[in-house]
């Protein structure tokens, strides 16, 4: 993506599609690896089964007796507490002991056991799910789990009921003692109560007697007078009654406090008797209910042995593998593209490498057959896609200079070895030669020159021999089997090429060659690998830099440009081994087929013409 060098380029959807097409094999490989791992996982992964049982925890406990719940503090539908117990370590330990599982009761073992249990809740309904590799075992665990859950709830409730019975018995004993104490007090005050009744009867009698005496005195006074003995006797009896009445009233007032206490004790005794009878009734009912298994938990559905594993799921695993493969491949592509600072498009040469773009050479890997030399591609098939590309580069070179100063001596180099400079140099020389130009190809790599081997030649001498004065120039130049193309091989390997290239002899040699050849192509080692290119400055018209498409990092291109800047003329850049689009490949294929068809038709016409001419010569003319 070249985000850190110079200008930034805006990427659109088409650019990203091209990136995907260019690196599609990464997605394919990533997908294949992910699918292989997915199938391997399906083969080796243990089969995990799941069974479940459904519970209903009601808000209230079913009523067996008429006992009020506040007697022994019975819980009313504490569902949250029940849910906590359902997934507790305490219950897990009970199940382990009950089933005699070969699992330790240490915290880690119990926690691992609990990790196989999952509780899902919907209102008052709870679903207990158990996971494991043994379907029969997990079914037993699920059913045992809910049974132990219900059993512990019953035990807890029965324990609460027993406590209620004990509490009621204590209350009964205490109430009975209170009743007995009140009855004792009432027994003491009962005699006082009898006396009090007698006094009240006496007072009532005295009141009546007083009234009767007063009436008799009034009647007798009218008959006998006030001084009559009978009147005196009656008045004495009246005074005696009044005295007795006053005395009894005083006595009655003295007993009033005791009377009030007696009434209060009577009411209290009645209350205690009622409470005692109530507690006695409840105690008997609670004593009966403590032996009954009462709970608000009900099993809605028991666990059954599963037949199909829940994991691994084939479809889900494959889809997951496909997703991982695709997104993994895309991620790798984006990462590679982000880290890739190489040039992959013609416009990037001018945009990022800051040099004129001369053309590109397509990838020819598929076009080369076994035993063929890639450096002789245009010679083997002059109508190939690559040959057409080199002809386009030739045209670009011709138009890169004015007519009065043509590019005659052209250096072909690259930033680093392995970017295709020799391929470009040899095929470029071939297209110039094919255009009827006397062309010379010079192998400027005085250490490891390979052009002689490329053309199947074994010259004894070469450029090093000429520069060292061991051989005349004419003897070092050899003709290739291609018309108009000659080769000046590198010659024997030079231990120090810079000494030979820095001599005046090179200028003399290049001057003579310029007079003899119309076009000279010089294959020079990479700029960053050696400094040889700088010695060719004064004897050449400019340098062409070969850039490996998708290979040469931009920092290497920049560094190479920096080394030769101001020292040698840079004609432009050639993007080598570019994987072009399918449409362009179709066009070149169509162009090649059309040209070959035309050649076959022309050859057939020539053959027919020769046959006609031969026939006319043999057949005598009529008189």
Order of alpha helices (4+ residues) and beta strands (2+ residues): alpha-alpha-beta-alpha-alpha-alpha-beta-beta-alpha-alpha-beta-alpha-alpha-beta-alpha-alpha-beta-alpha-beta-alpha-alpha-alpha-beta-beta-alpha-alpha-beta-beta-alpha-beta-alpha
